[in-house]
Amino acid sequence: MIRLFPFIAQILFAVLVFQDAKERGMNYWLWAGIVFFVPVIGIIFYFIQRKPKMWQ
């Protein structure tokens, strides 16, 4: 169970970034992939680069 937690957290972060990037009109597949394969650096870089939310 302990070994499974980091993998589940990695998937969770990728899904959250996917949804957030989609709402902001960014390339959501690219950002989810970056966060999944390079988790810590990807999340930090995403928060620096993300666009303001697009309101409808």
Residue pairs with C-beta under 8 A, 6 or more apart in sequence:
10 36
10 39
11 36
13 35
13 36
13 39
13 43
14 32
14 33
14 35
14 36
15 32
17 28
17 31
17 32
17 35
17 42
17 43
17 46
18 28
18 29
18 31
18 32
19 28
20 50
21 27
21 28
21 31
21 32
21 46
21 50
22 28
23 53
23 54
24 50
24 51
24 52
24 53
24 54
25 51
25 54
26 50
26 51
31 42
31 46
34 42
34 45
34 46
35 42
35 43
35 46
36 42
